[in-house]
């Protein structure tokens, strides 16, 4: 949008920047307007301000229209067995599935990963800074994420920024925000809600989210998704919240049969 189109008496709009705050878990958006007051003094006084005015409604309407027309994404059950398979082999399976959906025209593919709360913040912070790599480590799913990013670094640069990690917090880690006086593994339901909001936004913007299942969880009656049960044992209410949330995404963003 050309800011020079708008004049508000003695105020000239110099620059309009749309800020996306949803990466911080806030379901709001606004315009940051840099304006210049034209005083009689030759020196100019520059300020930044948040402006809410009817003349900017068209900007919000245009942004909403673009979002409404965006191709919706998908939630996919992703079965990835780990018995007798290396982290590298599992990572290659993720990449194969990502290639399939990217070839169909979906915007991005994200693998939902069982993270601690510190890792969740690191992942979101990396992507908000336009970085493609998170530098995750660890065992089990963490080792697969390390292998996946290593393949993207060495052989599949075309997938950098296209195949990402979507965190699901299953333990506090070192960022003890919600249970500062309790042990390492406790995580608050709000942290789960925060991660689901992040995943939902990703799918709504045309991404394909892969809900990780494995040979241990696939037939589990209390939920087939592989989050918790490895390094950390989830409290029953957190396990139920995660499994129900995954099933809700699957029901809402189901793949349509041709």
C-alpha positions as CSV (number, residue, x, y, z in Angstrom):
1,X,0.0,0.0,0.0
2,X,1.3,3.5,-0.9
3,X,1.4,5.6,2.3
4,X,1.6,8.8,0.3
5,X,-2.0,8.5,-0.6
6,X,-3.1,9.5,2.8
7,X,-2.9,13.0,4.3
8,X,-4.2,13.8,7.7
9,X,-4.1,17.6,8.0
10,X,-0.5,18.4,9.0
11,X,0.4,14.7,9.3
12,X,2.2,12.9,6.5
13,X,2.3,9.1,6.7
14,X,5.8,8.1,5.8
15,X,5.7,4.3,6.1
16,X,3.2,1.6,6.9
17,X,4.4,-1.7,8.3
18,X,2.1,-4.6,9.0
19,X,3.2,-6.5,12.1
20,X,2.2,-10.1,12.7
21,X,2.1,-10.8,16.4
22,X,0.5,-14.2,16.2
23,X,4.0,-15.8,16.5
24,X,3.8,-14.7,20.2
25,X,0.5,-16.4,20.7
26,X,-1.6,-13.2,20.3
27,X,-4.5,-13.4,18.0
28,X,-4.3,-9.8,17.0
29,X,-2.8,-7.7,14.2
30,X,-2.3,-4.0,13.8
31,X,-0.5,-1.4,11.7
32,X,2.5,0.4,12.9
33,X,2.5,3.8,11.3
34,X,5.6,6.0,11.0
35,X,4.4,9.5,10.6
36,X,6.1,12.9,10.3
37,X,4.7,16.1,11.7
38,X,5.3,18.9,9.3
39,X,6.1,21.8,11.7
40,X,7.2,25.2,10.4
41,X,10.5,24.5,11.9
42,X,12.7,22.9,9.2
43,X,13.7,20.1,11.5
44,X,11.2,17.2,11.4
45,X,9.9,15.3,14.4
46,X,9.5,11.6,13.7
47,X,7.5,9.3,15.9
48,X,6.0,5.8,15.8
49,X,2.5,5.3,16.8
50,X,-0.4,2.8,16.6
51,X,-3.1,4.4,14.5
52,X,-6.8,3.3,14.5
53,X,-8.8,5.2,11.9
54,X,-11.6,4.5,9.5
55,X,-9.3,5.3,6.5
56,X,-7.3,2.2,7.4
57,X,-10.2,-0.1,7.4
58,X,-9.6,-1.0,3.8
59,X,-6.2,-2.3,4.8
60,X,-7.6,-4.7,7.4
61,X,-10.4,-5.7,4.9
62,X,-7.8,-6.4,2.2
63,X,-5.7,-8.5,4.6
64,X,-8.7,-10.4,5.7
65,X,-9.9,-11.1,2.2
66,X,-6.4,-12.4,1.3
67,X,-6.5,-14.8,4.3
68,X,-10.0,-15.9,3.5
69,X,-9.0,-16.8,-0.1
70,X,-5.9,-18.7,1.0
71,X,-6.0,-22.4,0.4
72,X,-6.6,-24.1,3.7
73,X,-4.0,-26.6,5.0
74,X,-4.3,-30.1,6.3
75,X,-3.7,-32.1,9.4
76,X,-2.3,-35.6,8.5
77,X,-1.8,-38.7,10.6
78,X,1.9,-39.4,10.0
79,X,2.9,-43.0,10.9
80,X,6.6,-43.3,11.4
81,X,7.8,-46.5,13.0
82,X,11.1,-46.4,14.9
83,X,11.9,-50.0,15.8
84,X,15.0,-51.1,13.9
85,X,15.1,-47.8,12.1
86,X,17.7,-45.1,12.5
87,X,16.9,-41.4,13.1
88,X,18.2,-40.7,9.6
89,X,15.8,-43.2,8.0
90,X,12.9,-41.6,9.9
91,X,14.0,-38.2,8.8
92,X,14.0,-39.3,5.2
93,X,10.4,-40.5,5.6
94,X,9.4,-37.1,6.8
95,X,11.1,-35.5,3.9
96,X,9.4,-37.9,1.4
97,X,6.0,-36.9,2.8
98,X,6.9,-33.2,2.7
99,X,7.8,-33.5,-0.9
100,X,4.5,-35.1,-1.7
101,X,2.4,-32.3,-0.2
102,X,4.6,-29.4,-1.4
103,X,4.3,-30.8,-4.9
104,X,0.5,-30.5,-4.5
105,X,0.9,-26.8,-3.9
106,X,0.6,-26.6,-0.1
107,X,2.5,-23.7,1.4
108,X,4.7,-25.5,3.9
109,X,4.9,-28.8,5.8
110,X,5.4,-29.0,9.5
111,X,6.2,-32.1,11.6
112,X,4.7,-31.8,15.1
113,X,7.5,-32.6,17.6
114,X,7.4,-33.5,21.3
115,X,9.4,-30.6,22.7
116,X,10.2,-29.2,26.1
117,X,8.9,-25.6,26.7
118,X,12.3,-24.1,26.3
119,X,12.7,-25.8,22.9
120,X,9.2,-24.6,21.9
121,X,10.3,-21.0,22.4
122,X,13.5,-21.6,20.6
123,X,11.7,-23.1,17.5
124,X,9.2,-20.2,17.3
125,X,11.9,-17.6,17.8
126,X,14.1,-19.1,15.1
127,X,11.3,-19.0,12.5
128,X,10.1,-15.5,13.5
129,X,13.7,-14.4,12.7
130,X,13.4,-16.0,9.2
131,X,15.9,-18.7,10.2
132,X,15.2,-22.2,8.8
133,X,17.3,-24.1,11.3
134,X,16.5,-24.6,15.0
135,X,19.6,-26.6,16.1
136,X,17.6,-29.0,18.2
137,X,19.2,-32.0,19.8
138,X,18.2,-34.8,22.0
139,X,17.1,-38.4,21.8
140,X,14.1,-40.2,20.2
141,X,12.2,-37.5,18.2
142,X,14.9,-35.0,19.0
143,X,17.5,-37.2,17.2
144,X,15.1,-37.4,14.2
145,X,14.8,-33.6,14.1
146,X,18.6,-33.2,14.2
147,X,18.9,-35.7,11.3
148,X,16.2,-33.9,9.3
149,X,17.8,-30.5,9.7
150,X,21.2,-32.0,8.8
151,X,19.8,-33.4,5.6
152,X,18.2,-30.0,4.8
153,X,21.6,-28.4,5.4
154,X,23.7,-30.8,3.3
155,X,21.4,-32.2,0.5
156,X,18.0,-30.5,0.5
157,X,18.5,-26.8,0.6
158,X,15.3,-26.5,-1.4
159,X,13.3,-27.5,1.7
160,X,14.9,-24.9,4.0
161,X,12.0,-22.9,5.3
162,X,9.5,-25.2,3.6
163,X,9.8,-28.1,6.0
164,X,9.6,-26.9,9.6
165,X,9.2,-28.2,13.1
166,X,5.9,-27.5,15.0
167,X,6.5,-27.9,18.7
168,X,4.2,-29.5,21.2
169,X,5.4,-28.9,24.8
170,X,5.4,-32.0,26.8
171,X,7.7,-30.9,29.6
172,X,8.8,-27.6,31.1
173,X,12.5,-27.8,30.3
174,X,14.5,-25.0,31.7
175,X,12.0,-22.3,31.1
176,X,10.0,-22.9,34.3
177,X,7.3,-20.3,33.8
178,X,4.2,-22.2,34.7
179,X,5.5,-24.6,37.4
180,X,8.5,-22.8,38.8
181,X,8.4,-24.6,42.1
182,X,7.8,-28.1,40.7
183,X,9.9,-30.6,38.9
184,X,11.4,-30.5,35.4
185,X,8.7,-32.6,33.7
186,X,5.6,-30.7,34.7
187,X,4.0,-28.6,32.0
188,X,0.9,-26.4,32.3
189,X,-2.2,-26.8,30.1
190,X,-1.8,-23.3,28.9
191,X,1.5,-24.2,27.3
192,X,-0.3,-26.9,25.3
193,X,-3.0,-24.4,24.3
194,X,-0.3,-22.0,23.2
195,X,1.3,-24.7,20.9
196,X,-2.1,-25.7,19.5
197,X,-2.8,-22.1,18.6
198,X,0.6,-21.9,16.8
199,X,-0.2,-25.2,14.9
200,X,-3.7,-24.1,14.0
201,X,-2.4,-20.8,12.6
202,X,0.1,-22.7,10.5
203,X,-2.6,-24.9,9.0
204,X,-5.0,-22.0,8.5
205,X,-2.3,-20.3,6.4
206,X,-2.0,-23.3,4.0
207,X,0.4,-25.5,5.8
208,X,0.3,-29.3,6.2
209,X,0.8,-30.4,9.8
210,X,2.0,-34.0,10.4
211,X,0.7,-35.6,13.6
212,X,3.4,-38.1,14.6
213,X,2.4,-41.7,15.3
214,X,4.7,-44.6,15.8
215,X,4.6,-48.4,16.3
216,X,4.2,-48.1,20.0
217,X,1.3,-45.5,20.0
218,X,-0.6,-46.4,16.8
219,X,-3.0,-48.9,18.4
220,X,-3.1,-47.2,21.9
221,X,-6.6,-46.9,23.0
222,X,-6.0,-43.6,24.9
223,X,-4.6,-41.9,21.9
224,X,-2.4,-42.8,18.9
225,X,-0.2,-39.7,18.8
226,X,3.4,-40.0,19.9
227,X,3.7,-37.1,22.4
228,X,4.9,-38.1,25.9
229,X,5.8,-41.5,27.0
230,X,9.4,-41.4,26.0
231,X,11.7,-39.2,28.0
232,X,8.8,-37.8,29.9
233,X,5.6,-39.3,31.3
234,X,2.7,-37.0,30.9
235,X,0.2,-36.4,33.6
236,X,-3.1,-38.0,32.6
237,X,-4.9,-34.7,32.1
238,X,-2.1,-33.4,29.8
239,X,-2.0,-36.6,27.8
240,X,-5.8,-36.3,27.3
241,X,-5.5,-32.6,26.3
242,X,-2.9,-33.4,23.7
243,X,-4.6,-36.4,22.2
244,X,-8.0,-34.6,22.1
245,X,-6.4,-31.6,20.5
246,X,-4.8,-33.6,17.7
247,X,-8.0,-35.4,17.0
248,X,-9.8,-32.0,16.8
249,X,-7.3,-30.7,14.3
250,X,-7.7,-33.9,12.2
251,X,-11.5,-33.5,12.3
252,X,-11.3,-29.8,11.3
253,X,-8.6,-30.0,8.7
254,X,-9.3,-33.3,7.1
255,X,-7.9,-34.3,3.7
256,X,-10.6,-34.4,1.1
257,X,-10.8,-37.4,-1.1
258,X,-10.7,-36.7,-4.9
